Amino acid sequence: MWLEVDEIFKNYLPYYFLVFLPIFIIVSPVNPVYGASEFPVYRMQHYDLHGVSHGCRSAAVNLEAKSLTGWTTSRHCVVTRLKDITVDHFRNIKSKAGALLVMLPENWRNLSLEDKQNYMVLENSMLIQDVPVPIYFAEYSPRLDSIISELSYSINADDMTKSSTEALMSSVAANGYQISVSVGTPTAQNDAKIATIQGYLPGYSLDGITPTIAIVAHYDSFGVVPELSFGADSNGSGVAILLELVRIFSNLYADAKTRGKHNILFLLTGGGKINYQGSKKWLEEQLDLLDGSMIQDAAYVMCLDTLASNSSIYMHVSKPPKDGSPASLVFKELKSVAAEAFPHTGVDGVHKKINLADDILGWEHERFSIRRLPAFTLSSLKNHKNFHKSTIFDTRDSLDIKIMADNSKIIAEGLARHIYGISMGNVLGKSWDTNETHIEGWLNYLSNQPRSPQLLSDKDNVLVNILKDAFNKYLRDVKVLYVVPDKRDPDFQFYTITNGILHVCSVKPAVFDLILTLVIIVYLIAIYLFIDKFPMLYAFVSSLTENKKVKVN
Amino acid sequence: MTLYHFGNCIALIYVPYYLTYKQSGLYVCGYFLRICSHYCIFSSEYGAFWKCMHAGLIYIFTQLAKMLVLATFFPDNVAELGNDLIGEFLKSTVDLADLIGLYLVLSSIPGKGHSKVLTAGIGWATAEVILSRALLLWVGARGAEFDWIYIQKCFESNILLVQHIVTATLVWLWSRHDLHSNLRTIVTVMLVLTAYKTLLLDLLITTVSAGPWMGLLIKAAVTFVYGFLTLVIYGGLARVIGIF
């Protein structure tokens, strides 16, 4: 019986093998393991605004890695460091390469001013037009760094300066890398909704006339990579200062004796970086109300935007306020507070007309000015086109909390002087003053997470809920208003897939495997000869002991 | 091309086994007829193939027993080498079970001299190479990622083949009563060292901080010295008791 089985094995095994092995190979998963190296990567912005598409339009990558100077076709994924790439490179890659992977510098959260300026120019030029190829950013990692070095080195091996044997060797033994990011195709987020949170402090006056002041800040951030847009300054600083004002004035308004004559309306708007969609929608809702909203008789709308970058506050207006108007009064108060207590901080006015031909508004107050509301923006930036408003390098580490605390003091004090009608001496002080730790706490929380609009547009977003809770704690009539893009003609459209896992496989050229086969064949022949000649060795060894025995005897 | 690489690895790992098996099969065939008449009904139908299978089954059984012991007494076997030398030493002690397993193989498969030792060694080594390497290669070497480790593992398996044949020979020598008592001491020492060989070699390789290729070379050299010594002793004994 055993013999039969043995025979079956001996006679039929090879044929079975021929049938089953291919089947086995076909049914087993194509790529059982990915590379040993995996990196989290973040995809570039991808959104439509007013029908114009921005950012990179595709996501999946499965290409051969090449260095910045070594790539030639659209089958190559360019892998490079941020410091090496220029706008020209980018333009070239955008149209001809297969994909781009950029590694950020090790200290990208805290760069020197000059580096930051250079990178921001590049970042901005990336976002000007849409890009057909996938573009990913990775944070610094030593392994990725060594891969990039290796890639740029292997290019040098192709130099004509090397000898032909060296070139041949390097072409056989060179380490190649296969890059893959397995994600689906990006699809439009149809359920995106942008939250705008409002809260209210009612004022009180004997004659019953209580004008309204609106204080507005948008809470989202923007950069070339959504998942890395921490936006500490723009507009984490604005939100933190707004929340500090909420805290101070809600305390003051809690007591009937210190209640001001003005109603104060606090507004945290969403989608500020996508042309102030949150405030646009909010205004439409308010002005459509039949019984008239309090915003219609607003004394002024004060927008807070990017208030930590340097020691100066600019009041941006679309139309210079008339002398004696509330807006000009508050401007004077701000100026005098700065002059008294913070001489190094300058407060200036900047006048910029709204460019109606341009779809994109410069400052948030322009949304209100269009609707003929007196509005202005307070910002440390002099120009709305400053790249600092939309960069991933706007991080907590690169922010000076001192400047921000000073600016918040000026704003709080100036506002208080205007509300209480006291022009001389400090209104706020001691326990009523702005609290740096409170501001810093909010700033740290806000700048700890990416706040790009598409990341905040999901249902029940945590950040939105926390802001809402903060409003609920201090303010009355807290409401959340959602902006949902129009189905047919959306103002804005976000796309899924903001991050992914990058797999880097080291691969060898096909020639290498052939040469390896040759080496293995030579080795096996050597083994065969060794085994074949083993009886000779055995005889030799036996004769050794024989001699010994003879000697011993 | 990755399937091709897998093929390369398979050739590198299994062809030496096949060659050794073929070569030993020649010995086996020579003895086959003589053995037939001597042993029980089963063994008469035993070919070299089934003897190897038998050795493989005992290998599996031994490994299961070892795993049971390891899992009971050393629940965390992930420690870095060098952190816990005593623990590693005790773990290697469990490898002495391999010797018992080989002894079982040698005492349960029929045959004489060369063929017996070779079938035991090859069967044992083949079972190990199939159970411990096949899956690794199937999963690893077929992937898109290239890594030298698979080629290195293949070479290591080739060295292990020599090692297992040597161990089988040593166990056989130890079980002989007609071995000279001096030689017997040497054989016993070598057997005990076999169990700790992996640990000692790993220690050596880490202390001289040799790369993986250098490590392989050291392992190969040590194994061949070992093999040569064993061959000398075996040759002497074989001549005395008259098997060729």
Chai-1 contact restraints between the chains, C-beta under 6 A:
chainA,res_idxA,chainB,res_idxB,connection_type,confidence,min_distance_angstrom,max_distance_angstrom,comment,restraint_id
A,W2,B,E45,contact,1.0,0.0,6.0,A-B,restraint_1
A,L3,B,E45,contact,1.0,0.0,6.0,A-B,restraint_2
A,D6,B,G47,contact,1.0,0.0,6.0,A-B,restraint_3
A,P32,B,V139,contact,1.0,0.0,6.0,A-B,restraint_4
A,P32,B,G143,contact,1.0,0.0,6.0,A-B,restraint_5
A,V33,B,G143,contact,1.0,0.0,6.0,A-B,restraint_6
A,G35,B,E145,contact,1.0,0.0,6.0,A-B,restraint_7
A,Q178,B,A144,contact,1.0,0.0,6.0,A-B,restraint_8
A,C505,B,A144,contact,1.0,0.0,6.0,A-B,restraint_9
A,C505,B,E145,contact,1.0,0.0,6.0,A-B,restraint_10
A,S506,B,E145,contact,1.0,0.0,6.0,A-B,restraint_11
A,S506,B,F146,contact,1.0,0.0,6.0,A-B,restraint_12
A,V507,B,F146,contact,1.0,0.0,6.0,A-B,restraint_13
A,K508,B,F146,contact,1.0,0.0,6.0,A-B,restraint_14
A,A510,B,M1,contact,1.0,0.0,6.0,A-B,restraint_15
A,D513,B,M1,contact,1.0,0.0,6.0,A-B,restraint_16
A,D513,B,Y4,contact,1.0,0.0,6.0,A-B,restraint_17
A,D513,B,H5,contact,1.0,0.0,6.0,A-B,restraint_18
A,L516,B,N8,contact,1.0,0.0,6.0,A-B,restraint_19
A,T517,B,N8,contact,1.0,0.0,6.0,A-B,restraint_20
A,I520,B,N8,contact,1.0,0.0,6.0,A-B,restraint_21
A,I520,B,A11,contact,1.0,0.0,6.0,A-B,restraint_22
A,I520,B,L12,contact,1.0,0.0,6.0,A-B,restraint_23
A,L524,B,V15,contact,1.0,0.0,6.0,A-B,restraint_24
A,I527,B,P16,contact,1.0,0.0,6.0,A-B,restraint_25
A,Y528,B,L19,contact,1.0,0.0,6.0,A-B,restraint_26
A,I531,B,L19,contact,1.0,0.0,6.0,A-B,restraint_27
A,I531,B,Q23,contact,1.0,0.0,6.0,A-B,restraint_28
A,V541,B,L231,contact,1.0,0.0,6.0,A-B,restraint_29
A,V541,B,V232,contact,1.0,0.0,6.0,A-B,restraint_30
A,V541,B,G235,contact,1.0,0.0,6.0,A-B,restraint_31
A,S542,B,G235,contact,1.0,0.0,6.0,A-B,restraint_32
A,S542,B,R239,contact,1.0,0.0,6.0,A-B,restraint_33
A,T545,B,G235,contact,1.0,0.0,6.0,A-B,restraint_34
A,T545,B,G236,contact,1.0,0.0,6.0,A-B,restraint_35
